[in-house]
Amino acid sequence: MKPLETLIRPNVRRLKPYSSARDEYKGATASVFLDANENPYNDPVNRYPDPLQTVLKERLAPVKHVHPEQIFLGNGSDEAIDLLFRAFCEPRTDNVVAIDPTYGMYRVCADVNDVEYRSVLLDDNFRFRADDLLAAADERTKLIFLCSPNNPTGNDLERKEVYTLLDRFDGLVVVDEAYIDFSDLPSLATELDQRPNLIVLQTFSKAWGCAAIRLGMAFASPDIIAVMNKIKYPYNVNRLTQEHALEMLQRHTDVLQWINRLKEERSRLSEALARLSCVEHVYPTDANFILVRVTDAPAIYAYLVERGIIVRSRHTVALCGNCLRITVGTREENEAVLTALRDSGF
Ligand SMILES: *Cc1c(COP(=O)(O)O)cnc(C)c1O
């Protein structure tokens, strides 16, 4: 890996970050806070939240088997993705490489930041080869984006290829693990100590059932985390979100039960979908959704909408012609989509 100093954008490297009132006061216990122009009434939401989410990171670290200094928390993983562009990619000069198809936010953030986005098609089984991504990269490639399990294809990326890429790419490799809790593979986050160019993204939006609170996680070396913290908004994770996340960590066993139930439903739904006349192929999945190739995706999508059932059409996405992406729901929700498709006449 190139020295981190040379990967960071020069303006970010030079930047003196905003210092908030709560940054400047640290240490000594205090009871009178007249430093941040807050209203003394309406406790507790009158006070600015902890800008570095110290307590939450301390509780999260053992759950994720990382150190608190290896954690960045943001307003969804989307904030982490955007910050990585802003921290490392010089607009109109640097570029990033990503697999295709994959999660659409990487390209949107590249476009917003005016950074060239190079996509490399997966094979027909949605696998990637490290060599192909390395061939698309050059000396101006700062980030390579992987997503495992991948959205919208659902499959885990092959670990051997991920390790090859981490070994051979001299920039940063981002592995988006939004769906890792539904996979049989362990998270790569536990390998951060041996992998200085690895950045792992996770989220509270999927397995943790907290899409509404907007809480995303990035795990990386303390040096990379420090760069992200340097340029983030000072109070990027609000107090209500931090509190709710702490409550969810207390309910970890409930979350594990949801995951198990969803994995059972995923098998049931996959098998039932495969028996439908309108379904041509059910792709194997390691996530909480199933990609299915149907006879006529636009028509079947429209039919389901009419029945009040919303799935995601991926018909226009590379390699996903006539594909629908169906999230695994409750038993009743899954039965509803199966019944509708059975009755459809497609
Ligand atoms: C859903 C999803 C996310 C979650 O994004 P948040 O901003 O944390 O809600 C991240 N990455 C992928 C690939 C996703 O599918």
PDBQT file of the ligand as one rigid body, heavy atoms in Angstrom, charges set to zero:
ROOT
HETATM    1  C1  LIG A 401     -28.816  -0.971   1.987  1.00  0.00    +0.000 C 
HETATM    2  C2  LIG A 401     -27.371  -0.823   1.682  1.00  0.00    +0.000 A 
HETATM    3  C3  LIG A 401     -26.570   0.031   2.440  1.00  0.00    +0.000 A 
HETATM    4  C4  LIG A 401     -27.141   0.790   3.578  1.00  0.00    +0.000 C 
HETATM    5  O1  LIG A 401     -26.988   2.119   3.471  1.00  0.00    +0.000 OA
HETATM    6  P1  LIG A 401     -27.403   3.040   4.721  1.00  0.00    +0.000 P 
HETATM    7  O2  LIG A 401     -27.041   4.396   4.230  1.00  0.00    +0.000 OA
HETATM    8  O3  LIG A 401     -26.552   2.586   5.868  1.00  0.00    +0.000 OA
HETATM    9  O4  LIG A 401     -28.847   2.829   4.981  1.00  0.00    +0.000 OA
HETATM   10  C5  LIG A 401     -25.230   0.097   2.157  1.00  0.00    +0.000 A 
HETATM   11  N1  LIG A 401     -24.686  -0.636   1.174  1.00  0.00    +0.000 NA
HETATM   12  C6  LIG A 401     -25.422  -1.474   0.439  1.00  0.00    +0.000 A 
HETATM   13  C7  LIG A 401     -24.784  -2.299  -0.598  1.00  0.00    +0.000 C 
HETATM   14  C8  LIG A 401     -26.791  -1.568   0.654  1.00  0.00    +0.000 A 
HETATM   15  O5  LIG A 401     -27.524  -2.393  -0.109  1.00  0.00    +0.000 OA
ENDROOT
TORSDOF 0
